[in-house]
Amino acid sequence: MTAHVAELPQELRRRIPFIERPTCSVDDAVQATGLSRSLLYERMRAGELDYIKVGNRRLVNVSSLLKMLGT
């Protein structure tokens, strides 16, 4: 059984800060970095940006993204 978001304690409803996330969506990576989606996908294909696939969805490894950016 899953709980409705409104039923969760306040501390569980807050979003995890970007830098502390293990992964993020490609859209979140675009917003956080200002890089284009096509550039991120290019880096993933080149093996320069780690990601995992869940179904058809790609989740970018945040530490790999930060390393690619040199931070």
Protein Blocks (a to p, Z undefined) as FASTA:
>chain_A
ZZdfklpcfklmpccdfklpmbdcfklmmmmnopafklmmmmmmnopagcddehjbccdd
fklmmmmnoZZ
